[in-house]
Amino acid sequence: MKKFTKNLLVVLLTLTATTIFAQAKITGIVTDGDSNQPLSGASVLVKGTKVGSTTNFDGKFEITTTEKSGTLLVSFLGFETQSIAFNATTVDLGTIELNADASQLTEVVLVGRGIIDLASERKTPIAVSTIKADEIQAKIGTSDVTQLLVNTPSVYVAGQSGGYGDSRITVRGFQQDNTAFLLNGQPINGMEDGKMYWSNWSGMSDIANVIQIQRGLGSSKLAISSVGGTVNFVTKATDKKEGGFTSVGMANDSYFKTTAAYNTGIMENGFGASVLLSHWQGDGYNDGTKGEGQNYFISFGYKANERHSFNFLITGAPQYHDQNFTKSIATYLDKGRKYNNNWGTLDGSYLTERRNYYHKPVTNLNWDFQLTDKSSLSTVLYASWGRGGGTGNVGSRQRTADGLVDFDGIYATNLTQTGGKAKYAIRASANNHAWYGVVSNFKTALSEDWSFNTGIDVRSYKGTHFRQIVDLLGATYFGDNNNVNFPNNQITATYNANPWSALSNYASASERYSYDYSENINYGGLFSQLEYSKGDFSTFLQGAISNQTHKRNDVYAYLPGSQDAEKVSNFGYNFKWGYSYVISGNSSIYANAGYYSRQPYHDNIYLNFGNDVNPLTENEKILGQELGYNFKSNFISGSINAYRTSWKDRVTTTSNEVAGILQFTTNQGVEQVHSGLELDFVARPTKKLDIKGFASVGSWEYNGDVVKTVRDEDRNIISENREDVDGGKVGDAAQTTLGLGFKYKFTKHLSLDSDWRNYSDLYANVSPTKNNLKLPNYDLVDAGISYKMLIGQNKSKSVDFRLNINNVFDEVYLSELTSNNAAFVNGVETYKGINTNNNGFFGLGRTWSFSMKYNF
């Protein structure tokens, strides 16, 4: 027995020793390839086995395996998986760097996963382009956030020459009021007219984690009807790990910006906070377009448990910017392309007649609730309070010999007026609002192949519009004889055009002039989607219904008892269908179609800016169709899209300055038909070189005839007639665009990038007409260089340097025209074949920006 026991012990010891000596011990550190910071929680797995580990706080891991050789799979959410070979008993793999995976988007959505509409959540494809945080920060410079979308098919950005924040964007030829813009899943288009004012969102580039533009029908989870497309802005939330940064930037025309941000990370108790603050100021590219603003972003997160997550954020971007308006080409040729006559000096100090100022705090509370393994509920409660407006003149303007506003002369004239009544004053058109809403979406997996989600979208909005006096310029009062409730009114109160004071300090009813009205808009919508996916085939059916009510109240032009207009209620609906089929492992085809019956905007319901209801207004009818092909391989990926959109029974309003008078033109019964082809691709011929390109060819035309009404700035009718516009070209966007860009990495931390774009078939931005004016083609080249310097212990911190040069070759071009006077008239001067009496803007010349960012 003793001998047997002894022999058994020898065998066991031998087997144990053999096992121990056959084991391999593998160690290493996993880091972010861009920042060189350790990745905590990265997965390290021996391929083909269940043996694995995760990295600790310092990014380190240790694995013991009996495999003598094999492959480690190293992965982390949002990064490309690395395969690392090993073949020894003790292996130190050193530092393993993971590169960000541009195709993954889920890691940027920390809250509101069921609300935020990213195309990665849809198995059936759509025409989409995505811009992530690193590119946003690198390329924004001094531009509006819209500039980040210019390297996208069928997108055109104009209006930059008006001043900071005055740009506008069109998608597939449809303007901003016909493209849906969402912030963390909540709609942000104006409730009254659907328009976007980018100066209100000047801090968007600081807080955006990702921007995704879905062209055409999109995949919105709201009961909205976007014609051109849907643009999703996903902001930062409470970050998962501690860190922060400080940055400073400078640019042409005395631009300067500072930013600081810090986040605690999600702590052991589940709480966390992120804060970002910034300040910017600049003189503007064109004369008299100074600007200044701030941005604040505060986010509090709480992960109660694995089923419940909450995030509360508040953000705002108070700003002011002085504005330039379109002028005749002849004026620019005479006085220079930067000429602006909206400003002057008073006692030697700069003073402008046209200043936009606004402060729009936005707050939302997100709740993500994982009901079961298969079902989830996401809800966002939101509110915003907009305060501010735009200044202008009232009364007789005087000008200096060089055409600027003669404020010294105006001041002297006001002092001579009997009784102190102002002959001229600076006024502000105030636009205040309060907006509250909730969006909620329930999603469930019905089976392995079927999924279903449904949601609600409820909003309540009140807007108030009036005029108030900003500066009496030496006078004692401003006289107003048109307010029926305050006859022979003498207004002495003045209010600063300041975005901070505008939050609470604005004119009372007795201090308002020209107009004073409000509107209440309530909206309720229900959305549902059913999606099926099995093998190589997927399809979806989506539908929405909504009801919208409008009520106008006018306390300026109507006596008590007549101030409330008739309440108007409109019902709308839409449905979309699509499918996708995978032809092979790397290519697929898809088709989408949809029909919308969309309610008209508030501003088109009430006639002549009064309480009379427009009897001609009806729901707009939109029919969209789209076909596409996607291809993806290790070397190149791309897509080809064909689309056609018909849009009937619509109302448009445009503005134009004629002989110094701002005019508004309203067109009823407009129909547009937009069709086109789009191509975009990304290629990586080598590990150091990325190439991307796009092309879009469109045919955007009007159909039938329209009723055209022209009004002045005080809403008085100047003219009204019916006009045939059949076959007329839609303006304000280039119908043919081409683009090609590259990024070359000299080293891991030094890169150069450049983008070239060509714009052609661009027509004037005028009200619908049969014979529109075509602008000359033009090319633009932008370039930038980036360098990351690693510093600190373990190289865990870094300093980023970025230099941008836009319009490298200083191309001189017309970016837009707001009139279409023919050139073929005897004795008329032309510029590149364009009548110089036409009004418009020249595009910006060569500009530059430089920034330094310290990451800790």
Solvent accessible surface area in square Angstrom, and as a share of the most:
residue,aa,sasa,rsa
1,M,185,0.83
2,K,180,0.76
3,K,153,0.65
4,F,131,0.54
5,T,72,0.42
6,K,139,0.59
7,N,78,0.40
8,L,85,0.42
9,L,100,0.50
10,V,83,0.48
11,V,78,0.45
12,L,91,0.45
13,L,108,0.54
14,T,78,0.45
15,L,107,0.53
16,T,73,0.42
17,A,37,0.29
18,T,81,0.47
19,T,67,0.39
20,I,102,0.52
21,F,157,0.65
22,A,32,0.25
23,Q,61,0.27
24,A,1,0.01
25,K,90,0.38
26,I,0,0.00
27,T,37,0.21
28,G,6,0.05
29,I,57,0.29
30,V,0,0.00
31,T,9,0.05
32,D,23,0.12
33,G,4,0.04
34,D,67,0.35
35,S,23,0.15
36,N,29,0.15
37,Q,37,0.17
38,P,46,0.29
39,L,5,0.03
40,S,58,0.37
41,G,43,0.41
42,A,0,0.00
43,S,47,0.31
44,V,1,0.00
45,L,65,0.32
46,V,2,0.01
47,K,126,0.53
48,G,81,0.78
49,T,42,0.24
50,K,201,0.85
51,V,58,0.33
52,G,39,0.38
53,S,38,0.24
54,T,87,0.50
55,T,7,0.04
56,N,75,0.39
57,F,174,0.73
58,D,75,0.39
59,G,0,0.00
60,K,102,0.43
61,F,11,0.04
62,E,96,0.43
63,I,5,0.03
64,T,69,0.40
65,T,4,0.02
66,T,81,0.47
67,E,72,0.33
68,K,152,0.64
69,S,62,0.40
70,G,30,0.29
71,T,38,0.22
72,L,0,0.00
73,L,51,0.25
74,V,0,0.00
75,S,36,0.24
76,F,61,0.25
77,L,95,0.47
78,G,2,0.02
79,F,28,0.12
80,E,69,0.31
81,T,80,0.46
82,Q,60,0.27
83,S,74,0.48
84,I,42,0.21
85,A,80,0.62
86,F,8,0.03
87,N,121,0.62
88,A,44,0.34
89,T,80,0.46
90,T,103,0.60
91,V,22,0.13
92,D,111,0.58
93,L,40,0.20
94,G,32,0.31
95,T,77,0.45
96,I,8,0.04
97,E,44,0.20
98,L,0,0.00
99,N,81,0.42
100,A,50,0.39
101,D,21,0.11
102,A,81,0.63
103,S,69,0.45
104,Q,61,0.27
105,L,10,0.05
106,T,49,0.29
107,E,39,0.17
108,V,12,0.07
109,V,7,0.04
110,L,38,0.19
111,V,14,0.08
112,G,0,0.00
113,R,104,0.38
114,G,11,0.10
115,I,2,0.01
116,I,5,0.03
117,D,2,0.01
118,L,6,0.03
119,A,15,0.11
120,S,58,0.37
121,E,73,0.33
122,R,21,0.08
123,K,134,0.57
124,T,0,0.00
125,P,29,0.18
126,I,10,0.05
127,A,3,0.02
128,V,48,0.27
129,S,23,0.15
130,T,51,0.30
131,I,13,0.07
132,K,36,0.15
133,A,26,0.20
134,D,104,0.54
135,E,54,0.24
136,I,0,0.00
137,Q,62,0.27
138,A,25,0.20
139,K,48,0.20
140,I,18,0.09
141,G,26,0.25
142,T,42,0.25
143,S,35,0.23
144,D,28,0.14
145,V,8,0.05
146,T,2,0.01
147,Q,36,0.16
148,L,16,0.08
149,L,4,0.02
150,V,9,0.05
151,N,45,0.23
152,T,5,0.03
153,P,1,0.01
154,S,5,0.03
155,V,3,0.02
156,Y,4,0.02
157,V,12,0.07
158,A,2,0.01
159,G,4,0.04
160,Q,57,0.25
161,S,4,0.03
162,G,3,0.03
163,G,11,0.11
164,Y,38,0.15
165,G,7,0.07
166,D,40,0.20
167,S,5,0.03
168,R,56,0.21
169,I,1,0.00
170,T,3,0.02
171,V,0,0.00
172,R,5,0.02
173,G,3,0.03
174,F,2,0.01
175,Q,64,0.28
176,Q,16,0.07
177,D,29,0.15
178,N,5,0.03
179,T,3,0.02
180,A,10,0.08
181,F,1,0.00
182,L,1,0.00
183,L,1,0.01
184,N,3,0.01
185,G,2,0.02
186,Q,4,0.02
187,P,8,0.05
188,I,9,0.05
189,N,24,0.12
190,G,24,0.23
191,M,11,0.05
192,E,21,0.09
193,D,29,0.15
194,G,0,0.00
195,K,77,0.33
196,M,8,0.03
197,Y,115,0.44
198,W,6,0.02
199,S,4,0.03
200,N,22,0.11
201,W,22,0.08
202,S,42,0.27
203,G,4,0.04
204,M,3,0.01
205,S,9,0.06
206,D,13,0.07
207,I,7,0.03
208,A,0,0.00
209,N,26,0.13
210,V,0,0.00
211,I,0,0.00
212,Q,2,0.01
213,I,0,0.00
214,Q,0,0.00
215,R,1,0.00
216,G,4,0.04
217,L,13,0.06
218,G,2,0.02
219,S,8,0.05
220,S,2,0.01
221,K,27,0.12
222,L,6,0.03
223,A,4,0.03
224,I,24,0.12
225,S,15,0.10
226,S,4,0.02
227,V,5,0.03
228,G,0,0.00
229,G,0,0.00
230,T,0,0.00
231,V,0,0.00
232,N,3,0.01
233,F,3,0.01
234,V,2,0.01
235,T,5,0.03
236,K,44,0.19
237,A,4,0.03
238,T,7,0.04
239,D,45,0.23
240,K,118,0.50
241,K,115,0.49
242,E,118,0.53
243,G,12,0.12
244,G,12,0.12
245,F,28,0.12
246,T,63,0.36
247,S,27,0.17
248,V,40,0.23
249,G,11,0.11
250,M,81,0.36
251,A,6,0.05
252,N,28,0.14
253,D,48,0.25
254,S,78,0.50
255,Y,22,0.08
256,F,81,0.34
257,K,38,0.16
258,T,53,0.31
259,T,12,0.07
260,A,48,0.37
261,A,17,0.13
262,Y,93,0.35
263,N,17,0.09
264,T,41,0.24
265,G,3,0.03
266,I,63,0.32
267,M,95,0.42
268,E,191,0.85
269,N,99,0.51
270,G,8,0.08
271,F,103,0.43
272,G,5,0.04
273,A,21,0.16
274,S,9,0.06
275,V,57,0.33
276,L,3,0.02
277,L,98,0.49
278,S,9,0.06
279,H,55,0.24
280,W,21,0.07
281,Q,79,0.35
282,G,6,0.06
283,D,59,0.31
284,G,7,0.07
285,Y,44,0.17
286,N,9,0.05
287,D,61,0.31
288,G,10,0.10
289,T,2,0.01
290,K,65,0.28
291,G,3,0.03
292,E,57,0.26
293,G,1,0.01
294,Q,42,0.19
295,N,5,0.03
296,Y,36,0.14
297,F,2,0.01
298,I,53,0.27
299,S,0,0.00
300,F,108,0.45
301,G,5,0.04
302,Y,75,0.28
303,K,85,0.36
304,A,41,0.32
305,N,76,0.39
306,E,144,0.65
307,R,119,0.44
308,H,40,0.18
309,S,28,0.18
310,F,68,0.28
311,N,2,0.01
312,F,80,0.33
313,L,1,0.00
314,I,51,0.26
315,T,7,0.04
316,G,5,0.05
317,A,6,0.05
318,P,0,0.00
319,Q,2,0.01
320,Y,47,0.18
321,H,0,0.00
322,D,0,0.00
323,Q,29,0.13
324,N,3,0.02
325,F,47,0.20
326,T,20,0.12
327,K,20,0.09
328,S,24,0.15
329,I,1,0.00
330,A,35,0.28
331,T,39,0.23
332,Y,4,0.02
333,L,81,0.40
334,D,109,0.57
335,K,91,0.38
336,G,33,0.32
337,R,93,0.34
338,K,75,0.32
339,Y,20,0.08
340,N,1,0.00
341,N,34,0.17
342,N,10,0.05
343,W,53,0.19
344,G,2,0.02
345,T,58,0.34
346,L,38,0.19
347,D,128,0.66
348,G,68,0.66
349,S,70,0.45
350,Y,64,0.24
351,L,45,0.22
352,T,9,0.05
353,E,1,0.00
354,R,28,0.10
355,R,54,0.20
356,N,29,0.15
357,Y,3,0.01
358,Y,17,0.06
359,H,2,0.01
360,K,16,0.07
361,P,15,0.09
362,V,1,0.01
363,T,17,0.10
364,N,2,0.01
365,L,72,0.36
366,N,1,0.01
367,W,78,0.28
368,D,24,0.12
369,F,34,0.14
370,Q,74,0.33
371,L,49,0.24
372,T,80,0.46
373,D,146,0.76
374,K,132,0.56
375,S,15,0.10
376,S,30,0.19
377,L,43,0.22
378,S,5,0.03
379,T,21,0.12
380,V,0,0.00
381,L,92,0.46
382,Y,10,0.04
383,A,10,0.08
384,S,5,0.03
385,W,75,0.26
386,G,0,0.00
387,R,41,0.15
388,G,3,0.03
389,G,3,0.03
390,G,19,0.19
391,T,6,0.03
392,G,0,0.00
393,N,33,0.17
394,V,31,0.18
395,G,47,0.45
396,S,59,0.38
397,R,76,0.28
398,Q,62,0.28
399,R,93,0.34
400,T,55,0.32
401,A,117,0.91
402,D,75,0.39
403,G,16,0.15
404,L,29,0.15
405,V,1,0.01
406,D,37,0.19
407,F,0,0.00
408,D,65,0.34
409,G,18,0.17
410,I,2,0.01
411,Y,84,0.32
412,A,54,0.42
413,T,35,0.20
414,N,2,0.01
415,L,113,0.56
416,T,104,0.61
417,Q,56,0.25
418,T,132,0.77
419,G,64,0.62
420,G,15,0.14
421,K,88,0.37
422,A,10,0.08
423,K,98,0.42
424,Y,3,0.01
425,A,0,0.00
426,I,5,0.03
427,R,6,0.02
428,A,0,0.00
429,S,18,0.12
430,A,3,0.02
431,N,61,0.31
432,N,11,0.05
433,H,20,0.09
434,A,24,0.18
435,W,9,0.03
436,Y,107,0.41
437,G,13,0.13
438,V,33,0.19
439,V,3,0.01
440,S,19,0.12
441,N,3,0.02
442,F,62,0.26
443,K,71,0.30
444,T,18,0.11
445,A,40,0.31
446,L,103,0.51
447,S,52,0.34
448,E,166,0.74
449,D,39,0.20
450,W,108,0.38
451,S,30,0.19
452,F,62,0.26
453,N,9,0.04
454,T,35,0.20
455,G,7,0.07
456,I,77,0.39
457,D,2,0.01
458,V,68,0.39
459,R,20,0.07
460,S,51,0.33
461,Y,15,0.06
462,K,100,0.42
463,G,0,0.00
464,T,30,0.17
465,H,18,0.08
466,F,0,0.00
467,R,15,0.05
468,Q,5,0.02
469,I,1,0.00
470,V,25,0.15
471,D,46,0.24
472,L,18,0.09
473,L,3,0.02
474,G,30,0.28
475,A,13,0.10
476,T,86,0.50
477,Y,32,0.12
478,F,23,0.10
479,G,20,0.19
480,D,6,0.03
481,N,105,0.54
482,N,110,0.56
483,N,4,0.02
484,V,65,0.38
485,N,43,0.22
486,F,74,0.31
487,P,94,0.59
488,N,116,0.59
489,N,21,0.11
490,Q,114,0.51
491,I,3,0.02
492,T,87,0.50
493,A,27,0.21
494,T,65,0.38
495,Y,25,0.10
496,N,108,0.56
497,A,16,0.13
498,N,61,0.31
499,P,8,0.05
500,W,124,0.44
501,S,38,0.25
502,A,8,0.06
503,L,60,0.30
504,S,98,0.63
505,N,76,0.39
506,Y,78,0.30
507,A,0,0.00
508,S,57,0.37
509,A,48,0.37
510,S,47,0.31
511,E,43,0.19
512,R,30,0.11
513,Y,11,0.04
514,S,31,0.20
515,Y,28,0.11
516,D,4,0.02
517,Y,24,0.09
518,S,13,0.09
519,E,1,0.01
520,N,56,0.29
521,I,0,0.00
522,N,71,0.36
523,Y,17,0.07
524,G,29,0.28
525,G,8,0.08
526,L,85,0.42
527,F,4,0.02
528,S,38,0.25
529,Q,17,0.08
530,L,64,0.32
531,E,14,0.06
532,Y,47,0.18
533,S,22,0.14
534,K,124,0.53
535,G,77,0.74
536,D,76,0.39
537,F,79,0.33
538,S,8,0.05
539,T,29,0.17
540,F,5,0.02
541,L,103,0.51
542,Q,4,0.02
543,G,24,0.23
544,A,7,0.05
545,I,84,0.43
546,S,8,0.05
547,N,62,0.32
548,Q,17,0.08
549,T,23,0.13
550,H,0,0.00
551,K,63,0.27
552,R,7,0.02
553,N,38,0.20
554,D,9,0.04
555,V,48,0.28
556,Y,10,0.04
557,A,56,0.43
558,Y,58,0.22
559,L,109,0.54
560,P,102,0.64
561,G,86,0.83
562,S,64,0.41
563,Q,30,0.13
564,D,89,0.46
565,A,6,0.05
566,E,120,0.54
567,K,124,0.52
568,V,23,0.13
569,S,70,0.45
570,N,29,0.15
571,F,112,0.47
572,G,1,0.01
573,Y,86,0.33
574,N,9,0.04
575,F,105,0.44
576,K,5,0.02
577,W,113,0.40
578,G,0,0.00
579,Y,61,0.23
580,S,7,0.04
581,Y,100,0.38
582,V,50,0.29
583,I,97,0.49
584,S,53,0.34
585,G,86,0.83
586,N,63,0.32
587,S,12,0.08
588,S,15,0.10
589,I,65,0.33
590,Y,3,0.01
591,A,10,0.08
592,N,5,0.02
593,A,33,0.26
594,G,4,0.04
595,Y,60,0.23
596,Y,1,0.00
597,S,10,0.06
598,R,23,0.08
599,Q,17,0.07
600,P,3,0.02
601,Y,42,0.16
602,H,4,0.02
603,D,63,0.33
604,N,20,0.10
605,I,3,0.02
606,Y,12,0.05
607,L,52,0.26
608,N,66,0.34
609,F,62,0.26
610,G,13,0.13
611,N,17,0.09
612,D,96,0.50
613,V,48,0.28
614,N,11,0.06
615,P,112,0.70
616,L,116,0.57
617,T,27,0.16
618,E,88,0.40
619,N,25,0.13
620,E,4,0.02
621,K,57,0.24
622,I,2,0.01
623,L,71,0.35
624,G,2,0.02
625,Q,83,0.37
626,E,6,0.03
627,L,111,0.55
628,G,9,0.09
629,Y,80,0.30
630,N,40,0.21
631,F,67,0.28
632,K,121,0.51
633,S,42,0.27
634,N,164,0.84
635,F,107,0.45
636,I,56,0.28
637,S,36,0.23
638,G,23,0.22
639,S,19,0.12
640,I,87,0.44
641,N,1,0.00
642,A,35,0.27
643,Y,12,0.04
644,R,105,0.38
645,T,12,0.07
646,S,11,0.07
647,W,4,0.01
648,K,94,0.40
649,D,50,0.26
650,R,16,0.06
651,V,21,0.12
652,T,19,0.11
653,T,51,0.30
654,T,32,0.19
655,S,59,0.38
656,N,38,0.19
657,E,45,0.20
658,V,66,0.38
659,A,102,0.79
660,G,48,0.46
661,I,91,0.46
662,L,39,0.20
663,Q,35,0.16
664,F,48,0.20
665,T,20,0.12
666,T,19,0.11
667,N,0,0.00
668,Q,24,0.11
669,G,42,0.41
670,V,0,0.00
671,E,27,0.12
672,Q,8,0.03
673,V,34,0.20
674,H,0,0.00
675,S,36,0.23
676,G,14,0.13
677,L,105,0.52
678,E,2,0.01
679,L,74,0.37
680,D,31,0.16
681,F,54,0.23
682,V,81,0.47
683,A,8,0.06
684,R,120,0.44
685,P,57,0.36
686,T,76,0.44
687,K,189,0.80
688,K,100,0.42
689,L,41,0.20
690,D,39,0.20
691,I,51,0.26
692,K,62,0.26
693,G,6,0.06
694,F,15,0.06
695,A,24,0.18
696,S,4,0.03
697,V,85,0.49
698,G,14,0.14
699,S,52,0.34
700,W,4,0.01
701,E,56,0.25
702,Y,18,0.07
703,N,60,0.31
704,G,34,0.32
705,D,60,0.31
706,V,1,0.01
707,V,28,0.16
708,K,29,0.12
709,T,8,0.04
710,V,22,0.13
711,R,17,0.06
712,D,29,0.15
713,E,35,0.16
714,D,77,0.40
715,R,53,0.19
716,N,87,0.44
717,I,88,0.45
718,I,89,0.45
719,S,50,0.32
720,E,111,0.50
721,N,85,0.44
722,R,161,0.59
723,E,49,0.22
724,D,76,0.40
725,V,0,0.00
726,D,63,0.32
727,G,37,0.36
728,G,1,0.01
729,K,59,0.25
730,V,9,0.05
731,G,8,0.08
732,D,3,0.02
733,A,1,0.01
734,A,2,0.02
735,Q,6,0.03
736,T,23,0.14
737,T,2,0.01
738,L,69,0.34
739,G,6,0.06
740,L,93,0.46
741,G,4,0.04
742,F,74,0.31
743,K,82,0.35
744,Y,73,0.28
745,K,71,0.30
746,F,91,0.38
747,T,77,0.45
748,K,106,0.45
749,H,44,0.20
750,L,53,0.26
751,S,9,0.06
752,L,61,0.30
753,D,12,0.06
754,S,20,0.13
755,D,8,0.04
756,W,88,0.31
757,R,4,0.01
758,N,25,0.13
759,Y,12,0.04
760,S,16,0.10
761,D,43,0.22
762,L,3,0.01
763,Y,28,0.11
764,A,0,0.00
765,N,29,0.15
766,V,27,0.15
767,S,16,0.10
768,P,2,0.01
769,T,19,0.11
770,K,90,0.38
771,N,119,0.61
772,N,27,0.14
773,L,27,0.13
774,K,94,0.40
775,L,3,0.02
776,P,35,0.22
777,N,91,0.47
778,Y,10,0.04
779,D,52,0.27
780,L,19,0.10
781,V,31,0.18
782,D,20,0.10
783,A,28,0.22
784,G,4,0.04
785,I,68,0.35
786,S,30,0.19
787,Y,93,0.35
788,K,36,0.15
789,M,77,0.34
790,L,33,0.16
791,I,54,0.27
792,G,46,0.44
793,Q,153,0.68
794,N,128,0.66
795,K,105,0.44
796,S,32,0.21
797,K,71,0.30
798,S,0,0.00
799,V,23,0.13
800,D,37,0.19
801,F,54,0.22
802,R,21,0.08
803,L,66,0.33
804,N,12,0.06
805,I,56,0.29
806,N,42,0.22
807,N,8,0.04
808,V,36,0.21
809,F,146,0.61
810,D,54,0.28
811,E,56,0.25
812,V,53,0.30
813,Y,23,0.09
814,L,6,0.03
815,S,8,0.05
816,E,7,0.03
817,L,0,0.00
818,T,16,0.09
819,S,17,0.11
820,N,47,0.24
821,N,65,0.33
822,A,63,0.49
823,A,13,0.10
824,F,199,0.83
825,V,86,0.49
826,N,153,0.78
827,G,89,0.85
828,V,38,0.22
829,E,109,0.49
830,T,66,0.38
831,Y,37,0.14
832,K,121,0.51
833,G,49,0.47
834,I,7,0.03
835,N,7,0.03
836,T,4,0.03
837,N,90,0.46
838,N,0,0.00
839,N,28,0.14
840,G,2,0.02
841,F,14,0.06
842,F,8,0.03
843,G,11,0.11
844,L,50,0.25
845,G,3,0.03
846,R,126,0.46
847,T,16,0.10
848,W,110,0.38
849,S,12,0.08
850,F,61,0.26
851,S,38,0.25
852,M,71,0.32
853,K,46,0.20
854,Y,75,0.29
855,N,28,0.14
856,F,76,0.32
